[in-house]
Amino acid sequence: MLMAVKAHELDELNAIDLEARLREAKEELFNLRFQAATGQLESHGRLRTVKKDIARIYTVVRERELGIRTAPGSSNEDEK
Protein backbone atom coordinates (compact mmCIF):
# COMPACT_ATOMS: atom_id res chain seq x y z
CA MET A 1 0.00 0.00 0.00
CA LEU A 2 1.42 3.35 -1.07
CA MET A 3 1.28 6.51 1.00
CA ALA A 4 -0.34 9.73 -0.18
CA VAL A 5 1.96 11.64 -2.49
CA LYS A 6 2.63 15.35 -2.52
CA ALA A 7 2.99 17.38 -5.70
CA HIS A 8 6.57 18.38 -4.86
CA GLU A 9 7.46 14.68 -4.53
CA LEU A 10 6.05 14.06 -8.01
CA ASP A 11 8.15 16.93 -9.39
CA GLU A 12 11.26 14.89 -8.67
CA LEU A 13 10.09 11.93 -10.79
CA ASN A 14 10.72 11.56 -14.51
CA ALA A 15 7.97 10.61 -16.97
CA ILE A 16 8.66 6.86 -16.73
CA ASP A 17 8.51 6.88 -12.93
CA LEU A 18 5.30 8.92 -13.03
CA GLU A 19 3.72 6.36 -15.36
CA ALA A 20 4.76 3.56 -13.00
CA ARG A 21 3.35 5.44 -10.00
CA LEU A 22 0.09 6.05 -11.90
CA ARG A 23 -0.19 2.38 -12.87
CA GLU A 24 0.34 1.31 -9.24
CA ALA A 25 -2.26 3.77 -7.98
CA LYS A 26 -4.83 2.65 -10.55
CA GLU A 27 -4.18 -0.97 -9.63
CA GLU A 28 -4.64 -0.18 -5.95
CA LEU A 29 -7.86 1.72 -6.71
CA PHE A 30 -9.19 -1.28 -8.61
CA ASN A 31 -8.39 -3.57 -5.69
CA LEU A 32 -9.98 -1.18 -3.20
CA ARG A 33 -13.14 -0.90 -5.30
CA PHE A 34 -13.29 -4.68 -5.55
CA GLN A 35 -12.94 -4.98 -1.78
CA ALA A 36 -15.68 -2.37 -1.28
CA ALA A 37 -18.03 -4.24 -3.61
CA THR A 38 -17.50 -7.51 -1.74
CA GLY A 39 -17.75 -5.92 1.71
CA GLN A 40 -14.14 -6.60 2.63
CA LEU A 41 -12.90 -2.99 2.64
CA GLU A 42 -11.60 -1.86 6.04
CA SER A 43 -10.45 1.67 5.23
CA HIS A 44 -12.88 3.69 3.14
CA GLY A 45 -10.67 6.76 3.49
CA ARG A 46 -8.00 5.01 1.48
CA LEU A 47 -10.28 5.03 -1.58
CA ARG A 48 -10.47 8.81 -1.44
CA THR A 49 -6.71 9.17 -0.90
CA VAL A 50 -5.86 6.97 -3.89
CA LYS A 51 -8.28 8.87 -6.14
CA LYS A 52 -6.66 12.15 -5.12
CA ASP A 53 -3.19 10.71 -5.75
CA ILE A 54 -4.24 9.70 -9.27
CA ALA A 55 -5.62 13.17 -9.92
CA ARG A 56 -2.42 14.74 -8.58
CA ILE A 57 -0.29 12.61 -10.92
CA TYR A 58 -2.46 13.53 -13.91
CA THR A 59 -2.16 17.21 -12.95
CA VAL A 60 1.64 17.08 -12.83
CA VAL A 61 1.77 15.29 -16.20
CA ARG A 62 -0.56 17.85 -17.80
CA GLU A 63 1.30 20.82 -16.32
CA ARG A 64 4.53 19.46 -17.75
CA GLU A 65 2.88 19.19 -21.17
CA LEU A 66 1.79 22.83 -20.92
CA GLY A 67 5.20 23.98 -19.65
CA ILE A 68 3.91 25.06 -16.24
CA ARG A 69 6.11 22.52 -14.46
CA THR A 70 9.46 21.26 -15.57
CA ALA A 71 10.60 17.66 -15.60
CA PRO A 72 13.74 16.80 -13.61
CA GLY A 73 16.91 17.34 -15.59
CA SER A 74 15.32 19.68 -18.12
CA SER A 75 17.12 22.85 -19.21
CA ASN A 76 14.47 25.17 -17.71
CA GLU A 77 15.70 24.45 -14.19
CA ASP A 78 18.97 26.23 -14.95
CA GLU A 79 17.11 29.51 -15.48
CA LYS A 80 15.65 29.59 -11.96
C-alpha positions as CSV (number, residue, x, y, z in Angstrom):
1,M,0.0,0.0,0.0
2,L,1.4,3.4,-1.1
3,M,1.3,6.5,1.0
4,A,-0.3,9.7,-0.2
5,V,2.0,11.6,-2.5
6,K,2.6,15.4,-2.5
7,A,3.0,17.4,-5.7
8,H,6.6,18.4,-4.9
9,E,7.5,14.7,-4.5
10,L,6.1,14.1,-8.0
11,D,8.1,16.9,-9.4
12,E,11.3,14.9,-8.7
13,L,10.1,11.9,-10.8
14,N,10.7,11.6,-14.5
15,A,8.0,10.6,-17.0
16,I,8.7,6.9,-16.7
17,D,8.5,6.9,-12.9
18,L,5.3,8.9,-13.0
19,E,3.7,6.4,-15.4
20,A,4.8,3.6,-13.0
21,R,3.3,5.4,-10.0
22,L,0.1,6.0,-11.9
23,R,-0.2,2.4,-12.9
24,E,0.3,1.3,-9.2
25,A,-2.3,3.8,-8.0
26,K,-4.8,2.7,-10.6
27,E,-4.2,-1.0,-9.6
28,E,-4.6,-0.2,-6.0
29,L,-7.9,1.7,-6.7
30,F,-9.2,-1.3,-8.6
31,N,-8.4,-3.6,-5.7
32,L,-10.0,-1.2,-3.2
33,R,-13.1,-0.9,-5.3
34,F,-13.3,-4.7,-5.5
35,Q,-12.9,-5.0,-1.8
36,A,-15.7,-2.4,-1.3
37,A,-18.0,-4.2,-3.6
38,T,-17.5,-7.5,-1.7
39,G,-17.7,-5.9,1.7
40,Q,-14.1,-6.6,2.6
41,L,-12.9,-3.0,2.6
42,E,-11.6,-1.9,6.0
43,S,-10.4,1.7,5.2
44,H,-12.9,3.7,3.1
45,G,-10.7,6.8,3.5
46,R,-8.0,5.0,1.5
47,L,-10.3,5.0,-1.6
48,R,-10.5,8.8,-1.4
49,T,-6.7,9.2,-0.9
50,V,-5.9,7.0,-3.9
51,K,-8.3,8.9,-6.1
52,K,-6.7,12.2,-5.1
53,D,-3.2,10.7,-5.7
54,I,-4.2,9.7,-9.3
55,A,-5.6,13.2,-9.9
56,R,-2.4,14.7,-8.6
57,I,-0.3,12.6,-10.9
58,Y,-2.5,13.5,-13.9
59,T,-2.2,17.2,-13.0
60,V,1.6,17.1,-12.8
61,V,1.8,15.3,-16.2
62,R,-0.6,17.9,-17.8
63,E,1.3,20.8,-16.3
64,R,4.5,19.5,-17.7
65,E,2.9,19.2,-21.2
66,L,1.8,22.8,-20.9
67,G,5.2,24.0,-19.7
68,I,3.9,25.1,-16.2
69,R,6.1,22.5,-14.5
70,T,9.5,21.3,-15.6
71,A,10.6,17.7,-15.6
72,P,13.7,16.8,-13.6
73,G,16.9,17.3,-15.6
74,S,15.3,19.7,-18.1
75,S,17.1,22.8,-19.2
76,N,14.5,25.2,-17.7
77,E,15.7,24.4,-14.2
78,D,19.0,26.2,-14.9
79,E,17.1,29.5,-15.5
80,K,15.7,29.6,-12.0
